[in-house]
């Protein structure tokens, strides 16, 4: 037995024993093909659930069970992972008998991964970054079980070449390593009626447009103040406001009415003219239209504490440059990725927002940022497509059982 295999066996020996009291009751395994998906971290969990939704759209007869930090998602089951005890993990793996395991993140559970491997699951590791994967701390005198645990995976997708080199140094076969892109939460693009888009685009022709998307009422004052500053230097500039909800819309309408700017209420049937400075909608139902029409978008929920911001990939997917405030903790890694690519820029108040709008609403600047965002989206889509293809090949080979 190799020293690498011995390290895993030594780790497993520390997890032996009878099943933990009060262990999760396991449901009867659903008939047919089954994918078990585990994620480390809330944002990665949302991205993994999004990938699984794409998989179910292609294979509607496949059951997906989400675990770890993957959130509840329509059409999927949710089940906690077992304690890191070999008996619990073996019972869990034998009860579920997953055809495919998707493991997102570098926080390894060697006993569980070993048990799933023993149950003949096809193991896929996702979103392995430049930081080294790690197993739970065992006794200090034990060798590290990480290399042997990684060797159980059939495929390992890294976020970059740095992560790929690290896996090779840990002894993973190069043929199993796939340097791609970070896993990201990118759903299908929001819909838009083509005829309406054509009509509104003609209506707004020659007007520079920026969008405040999913705005909260308490942010409206800063956004309107920024627009008031900007139109002094670009008098044809038009602000479109899409609130996060109908409730927030009422606060925004009151703020816009008090702004002493010329306002058009789109959902009330009003039509903007050359003198309109602010176009208001009363809900986010048609937000896909406005993302497509505005070359520059400020994403709401980011100037307020406690909201966590909005998913920036929703906007980037539809070709708009992105501005955002400092409070985006719920989607921090997504914003960071777009900032590093040059597709997004942070603002902190009305003054910095006005300055950014004046600079970036220029067609060449906005197009450059939007293109950078599209490259991020495309790299993520390529990863999802490759993973789904691999999973589909395994499911096709196993067939519906």
N, C-alpha and C positions, 0 to 999 in steps of 0.2 A: 504494500500500500504506500502511495507517495506521501511525502511530508505534508503536502497540501490537503490531501484527503484525511490524513490523520488529524490535522488541525480542526476540521469540521467534526470529525467523530469525537474529539475531545470536548468540543463545545457542546455537542448533543448530549454527551454524558452528563453535563451539568444541568440539563433540562429534563432529565428522566424523572419518572415518578407517576403516581396516579393522577388522573385528570383533576383539575382544580375544582373545588366545590363551587356550585352555582354557575358552572359553565353555561354558555349560551345554548339554548335548545335549538337544534338544527332542523330546518324544514325538510320535508321529503324532496329529493332531487327532482326538478322538473324534467319531463321527457324532452328528448331532442338535444340539440347542441347547447353548450353552456360556456359562457365566458365569465371568469371572475376577475374583477379589476380593483386594484388597491392603489391608493395615492397617499403621498406624504405632503401635507400642506394644503390649505384651502384653495389657493389659486390653481395649483396643479390638479387638485381634485376636480374643480370645475372644468378644466381643460380635458381631463380624462373622461368625464361624463359626456362632454361634447363629442369626443372621438367615438365613444360607445354609441351615442345617438346616431352618428353617421353609419356605424356598423349595422345597427338594427334596421336602418332604412334600407340597407342593401340585403340584409338577412333577417326579415321580420319574424322568422320562426326560431330565432336564437334567443335564449334567455341570457340576460346580463345581470350579474350580481355585483353591486358596488360596495366597496369596503374602505377602511381607513378614513381619510379625509374627503373622499368623494361624496358630494352631497346627494340627497334624494333627487331623483330625476324621473319624469313620467315614463312609464313603460319599462322601468327597471326595478329589480329588487334591491334591497339594502340589508346588509348583514355585517355585524362587527367581526373583525378578525379575532381568532382565538388567542388566549394567552400564549406567550412564548415558552410553552412546555411541550415536549415531544408527544406525549400522549394526547393532549388536547389538539395539537396540530394534525396528528395522524387521523384522529377521529373526524376532524373537520374536513380534511382532504378526501377521506374515504367516503364521507357522506355526500359531498358535493360532486366529486369526480369531474372537475372542470376539464373541458377540452383544451382551453387556452387560458393562460394567466397573463394579465397585463399588470406589471409592477412599475409604478411611476415614482421615481425619486430614488436617492441613494441611501435611504435609511433601510438597511436590510434586516430581515427577521430570519436568520438561518434555519431555525427549526421548522418554521412554517414553509419556507421555500423548499427545504429538503423533503418535507412531507408531500407537498404538491408535486415535486419531481417524481417521488416514489409512486404517486397516483397516476403517472404517465401523462401529466399535463404538458402542453407546449408552453414554455416559459419565455416571456418577452419582457425585457427591462427597458424602460423609457425614461427620457429626461435625465440622463446621467451627466452632470455638469463637470466643470474642471475640478471641483472639490472632490476628494476621494470618497467613494462609497464606504459605509461603515456599518458594522454589526453592533448589537448591544454589548456593553462591557461585560465580560465574564471575569473569571478569576485572573489576577494579574499574571500568574505563571503560565496561563494557557497561550498557545500560539494564536495568531489572528485568524479567525475563520472566514474573513472576507474573500480572499482569493478562491477558496474552495466553493463558497456560496455563489460567487459570480460564475464559476465554471458550470453551474447547473443550468444557466440560462441558454436557450437556443439562439437568441438574438439579443443584442444590447445596442440601443440607440443612444448616442451621446449628443450633447448640444453643440459640440465643436471638436476640433482636432486635439485640443489640450486634453479633453476628457478621454478621447480615443487613445492617445499615447499613454495616459495613466492606466487604462485598462490593460493595454499590452504589457506594461511593466508589471502588472499584477498577475500576468500569466494567461490572460484570456486570449484565445485563438483569434488572429486577425480577421479570419473569415466570418466570425460571429459579430464583429464590431461594425456599426454603421454610423459614421459621423454625419449628422443631419442638422437639425435646428432644435431650439427649445420647443417643448410641447406647449401649445397655447390654446386658449379658449376662444375659438373663432367659429361661430355658428354660420349657417348659410346666410348670404347677404339678405338684408331686409328687402321686402318686395316693393315694387313701385309700378304704377300704371303707366305704360309707355306713352299713351296718348296724353294723359295729364302732364307728364314730364315735358313733352314737346310743347304743349300749350303754355305752361308756366315759364319754360325756358325762353320762349318767344316774348312773353310778357315782360320778363326781366332783362331782356337783351341789352347789352351795353351798360348795365348797372353792376358795379362791383358789390358783391354780396358776401356777408359773413353770417354765420349761424351760431346762436347760443342754444345748444341741444340739451334736452332733459334738465332744464333750468329749474331751480327752486326759487320760491318767492323771495326768500331772504337774500338771494344773490342778485335779484333784478336791479336793485339800486346801483350796485357797482357796475353791472353790465351796461345799463342805460347811461350812467355817467361816462363810461369809457367811450360809448358810441357818440355821445354829445361832443366829447373832445375830438374824436376822429373826424366827424363830419365838418368841423371847422376847417380842416385841411383837405378833406375830400368830400365835397358837398353832395356828390351823387351816391355816396356809400349807403347801402341798405342793410339793416340788421333784421334778420328773421329770428324770432324766438319761438322755440318749441318747449313747452313746460314738461316736467316729469310726470305730471298727472293733471286731471281736471281740477282738483282741489288747489294745487299750486298755481294753476292758470288764473284763478280769481285774484290772488295776491299780485301776480305779475301784471294783470290788466289794470289794477288800481295804481301800481307803480308807474306803468307806462302813461296812464292818463294824467298823472301828476308831473310828468317829465317835460311837458311843454314842447314835445316833438310831434310831428305829424304821424299819426298811427293808423294803420289799416288792420282791421280784425278779419282775417281770412275766413274763419269758420262762421262768421256772421254774414258771409256773402259779399263782403266788400272787396274791391279790386284795387291793387296798388297802382298809383300813377307816378309820374316823374317827380312829384313833390313828396311822396311817401318816404319817411325816414325809418320807420319801424313797422314790420309786418308781424302780427301776432297770430299764433294758432292757440287752440284751447285744449289740445291733447297731443300725445305722441303717436297717434295712429298712422299718420302719413310721414313719419320722420325719415323713412327711406327715400322719399321724394326730395326732401330738403338737404339731406346729406349729398345727394347726387348733384344738386344745383349749387351748393355753396363750396367754393374752393377752400374755405377756411372755416373751422369750427372750434368754438369754445365749448368744452364739455362741462356741464353743470354738476352740482354736488361736490365740487372740488374746492370751492371757496369757503365751505362750511365745515366745521368739525363734526364728527359723528356720523357722517354719511358714507365715507369711504370712497366716494367718487363713482364714476360710471366706467363700464368696459370700453376701453379706447379702440379695441379691434372692431367693434360694431361700426365706428365711423371710418377707420382706416381702410376697411374692406371696400368701402364705396368711394374711395378716391378723394378724400378731403384731408388737408393739413390740420393739425390738432394743436390747440392751446388748452391749458388746464391749470387749475390752482394747486396749492400745496397739499391738500387733504385727499389723497388718493390711495390710502393704505390698503384698501380692499383689492386693488389691482396694481400694486406698486411695481411688481416685476414686469407687467405688460407695458406700463408707461416707461419704465427704465429702458426696456428693449427698443421702444420707438424713439426715445430721446437719443440713445446711442446711435441709432440709424439716421438721425437727422429728420425724423418725421413728426416730432412733437416738441413743444417748448413750454416751459412753466412760466406762469405769471402769478403775481401775488396780490394785486389790487387794481383799482380802476385805472390808475396812471400807467402801470406796466402793461395792462391789457390794451389800452388805447394805443400805446406805442407799438406793441406787437401787431395789432390789427393793421395799422397804417403801413408797416413794413411788409408784412407777409401776405396781405390781400392782393399785392401785385401778382399778376398771372404767372410770371416766371418763378417767383419765390414760392408761391403756393404749389405750383406744379412740381417743383423740385422736392418739396417736402412730401407731397402726396405720392410721388414715385418711390421715395424711400420707404414710406409706409407700405406701399403695395409689395415691395420686395420682401419686407418682413412677413406680410401675410402669405405671400407665395411660398416662401421657405417653410413656413409652418404647414401650409396645405400639402406641400410635397411630402413632409414627414407623415402626416395623417394618411395620405393616399398609400404610401409604402407600407405602413403598419397594417392598414385595412386589407391590402392585397395579401400580405403574409398571413394574417388571421384567416382571410377567406380561403386561401389555399389549404390551410389546416382543416377548416370546417368542411370544405368540399371533400377532402380526403377521408375524413371520418364519417361523413354523411349524417343524415337525420336518424338518430337511434332512439 
